[in-house]
Amino acid sequence: MAKLFPKEHIIGFLSSIALTIAALMVLYLDVSFAVKMTILLVTAGLQASLQLILFMHIGESKEKGTLYTNIIYALFVAVVTIFGSLFVLVWDWY
């Protein structure tokens, strides 16, 4: 019966709740903008990793390498798109 109990999923769920609370605490902290953004980015990255690994079962597939390669490629495209938009729209580089 203990084998059927989803212990990892419950731990992951509670970790997600804790990371969400930590991100919400940024509203009440009296720290600089840079510290607030750092806390938000770290908690967002941890929560995204937690969701991918635990709840989307990315580590249980036989095609782990392909899935991780696709995620890295998607992150690369997102970063290029974000910084490309910032260069053109905010920093007037064209």
Secondary structure, DSSP 8 states (H G I E B T S, - for coil): -TTTS-HHHHHHHHHHHHHHHHHHGGGT----HHHHHHHHHHHHHHHHHHIIIIIS-GGGSTTHHHHHHHHHHHHHHHHHHHHHHIIIIIS---
